[in-house]
C-alpha cells in the first residue's frame, strides 16, 4: 500500500515514527503549520518554525525515505494574539519555497472577529499565489463553524475545488460535499473519527474529493491510522485501486503535482547518512 499522509505534524514526532511510517508504505506527507500547544510570544518564533518546516524537517524525513512538504499560515488560535498578527506580512516570502504546497491551517478556533480577518486575508494569499488552502474545522460548535468557514470560502472567490475542510465527521461532511470543497478526515486512535466510521462515510460519499490523514501531533495520535483505514477499506470490499485513490492519488491531485516532489528517493540509509547545514539526525553530531 502506497500512502501519502496529507496532514501530519512530524515536528512533534520521533524518528521511530518515521521508520514505522516508511515500513507501512508512507512515502510522502504534508505537515501543516499549527499551534504548538502553548502560545508563541512573537513573530520570530513563527519564522524559526517556518524555516524548520522548509529545511530541517524535509531533511529529517528524507533520511527515512519520505518526501516532506508543508503548508504555512498563521493558525486560527494565534490569529487572536496581536503579537503574532505581523506573521501575515512575513508569510508571502515563504510561499515560493521548495516544499510549500498550500496555505494552512487556516479557519476558525473560537470564531472571533480577528479570526474572520486573518482567515479571509490568508484565502486571498492562496488566490494570489495560486495555492490550495487547508481549512481546519473548529473542535467546538463544529457544524456552525464548518458552515461559516464555507461562507468565508465562497466570499473569498477561491475555487472551492482548491480548498479542503479538514477534521470532518458524519455531522459536517454533507455541507462540505455540497459546497464542492474537498473533504478531509483525521483518523485518531480513540476519539473523533476511527477507520470503521471512515469506511462508512466512504461507502456513502464515494472516494472522490476525500482526504484521509492521521493528523498525528504532540497529543494522543497515531501516524499509522492512514494504513489502518486502508486495511479497513479492503476488509469492507473496496478495491486496491480505490484504496490507492484515497491514500495516494487524491492528495497528489489536491496539492497539485507541480509543487510536490514525488520521485522515489535515491538509496538512503535510515537515520545515518548526510547532514543539513552541518547537522545530522544524530543529535547534531556529524556521521562518521
Ligand atoms: Zn493539524
Boltz pocket constraint, residues with backbone or C-beta under 6 A from the ligand:
constraints:
  - pocket:
      binder: B
      contacts: [[A, 7], [A, 9], [A, 32], [A, 34], [A, 105], [A, 215]]
      max_distance: 6.0
